[in-house]
Amino acid sequence: MVLTLALGLALGSTTALGAGTGHAAAPAAFPDLSLDLSAQNAAALGLDAGGPTSLSRIPAQGLLVLLVSYYCPPCHKEIPRIKDLERRIRERGLAGRIRMLGLAAGDNESLVERFTARHGGLPFTLVPDPALAAHKRLGSPVVPTLYSIANVGGRLRLLSAREGEFTEDPDAFLDAFLRAMPAPPKSTRTLPRK
């Protein structure tokens, strides 16, 4: 299900991918969530070292942030489709441009490991959020929710949020995501004259 939502005052309103009103509103700001990453998770996200960091530091033009929980049946049910989406990102050569990250709302490291093992591994980083800090910062949405975010020069912009199980065609979803992403900022660097 595609939603156009307000995530409290921090986010304001947003447009959903593929929503064709003829007038696209400017994407809303997305909170720059704090993450405490293991060295392995940091490397998977293209970062040099583990430890505290923020969502905006992940080197990617687009971010897909998936909110899940171990005790959420639809979260488990959607994983094959999410794996398919991640596979299509790689097959289309978008892996460096688009990165996927999971936030495990209310789950500690042990539950994250159980979630991952239940699905024979995950093709994306799943970060525990045991105190629900990130979940609360997002306005305590239902799980699962999938956020499509543009990262433009360290400024995060919410392009869409999908509440409930992901059931869309991965290629159609990626096409809409790519169309919705703003163009990267042009370099202001000038070349020397000859």
N, C-alpha and C positions, 0 to 999 in steps of 0.2 A: 504494500500500500504506500503511495507517495503522499507525503504530508507537506503542507506549507505551514510552518510553525513559528511560534514565538517561544524562545527559550529564556523567559524572564527578561528583565531590562538589559541584561548583558548582551543578548543577541538581537533583540528586536525582531522584525519580520524578515522572511527570506522567500526566494522563489524556489520552486522545486524543479529538478531536472526534467526537461521535456514538457514543462507546463507552458503552453503557448498562448499567452494572453495578448501578445503583440507588443506589450510594454514590459520590458524586463526591469524590475527594481534592482537597485544596487545590492549585491550580496551583503548580508549582515556579518558583523564581526563574530568570530568564533573564539571562545575563551582559550587562552594559551595555557593548556593544562600542564601541571607539573607531573613529571614522570620520574620514577626511580628505577633505572634500568640495570639489569645484569650486564656484564661485558658481552655475553652471547647475544642478548636482545639488542644491545646498542649496535653491535656489528651487523646484525640482520637488518637494522634500520638505516645503515649507512653512516653511523656515528663512530668516532674514533675510540671513545672509552665509555664504560658504564658509569653509573652513579646518577645523581640528580641532573635532570635536564628539563627542557620544555618542548612541547609539541612543535612549536615553530622552528626548532633547531634541526628537525629531521629534514635532510636534504632531498626534497621532492617538490615538484610543482603542484601535485595533487595528493591528498591524503584521504584514505577511506578508513574511518574510525568506526569499529563495530563494538557495540555495547552488548555483552552477553553475561550469563551467570550459569554456574554449574547446575543449579536447581531449576533451570528454565527449560522445559521440554521443547518449545519452539526454537530455542537457541541451538539445541542439538540437532533438531530436524533440518535446520537450514544449512548446516555445515557442508554437506555435499555441494550445494549450490554456491556457497562462498568459496569453496576450494576450486570449483569450476571457474568462478570469476577471477580468482588469483592466477589460475593457469592461463586464462585468456590474456591477462595483463602481461605475463611473461612471453607467451606466444606472439603477441603483437608488438613485442619490443618496447613495452612501456614500463618495465620493472624499475628503472631508475627515475622515471618521471612521475610514476604513481606508486605510492607505498601504502600497504595495508597494516593496520594496527588494531588489535583487540584490547578492550578494557573489560576485565572480569569484575563486574559490579558486586561487591560484597564478598568476593572470593579471595582467600589467602593463597599462598604459593602452592600448598598441598592440593587445593581444589583446582587450581590452574593446571597442575600436573595431571590430575585425574581427568579433567576436561580434554586435555591434549591426548592422553593415552586412549581415552574412549573412542577417539576419532582416528587412531593410528598416526598421530602427528598432525600438526597444523602448518600450512604454508605461510603463516603470518605470525608475528610476535603477539603473544597474549600476556598482558601485564596485569598483575593482581591489583585490585582496588578494595582491600579488605575493610577500610574505614569509610568507604563510599565517598571519598573526597572528590574525585573526578565526577562521579555520578551526580553528586549534589551540585557541583559547579555547573553541570549541564541542565539543572532544573529537575533532577530525579525522574528522567524519562523511563518508560517501560523498556523491558528487554525482551527480545532483541531490538535494537535500533541501529541503523547504519547511516552515518554522516558522511557526506561528500563535501570535502573542504579544499579550497584553493589556498596555496601557500605562496603569496606574492611578496617576495622580499622580506620574509619573516612576519608578514601580516596575514593572519588566518581569516578566511572568508567562507561562511557557510553557504554552500550551493544548494544542498538539499538534505532532507532527513527522511529516512524510511523507517517507519515504526512497524514492527511485526516481522514475520518470517520473510526472508528475501526469496522471491519466486520469479524474478525477472530474467529475461534472456540476458546473459552476461555481455554479449556483443552490443546489443541495443543500449544497455546500461552504460557501457564504456563509451560508446559513441556520444551519448547525451552528456556524459561527464566531461569529455574532451571539448565538446562544443560550448559548454557552460564555463569552462575555465578561462579566466582572463589571459590575454597574451602576456608573456613574460615582459618585465620592464626592459625598455631599450637601454643599451649601454650608453652612458654619457661620455665614455672614453673617446677621445679623438685621436686619430692616427697622425703621426708627424708628417708634415708636408715635405715633399721632395724638391 
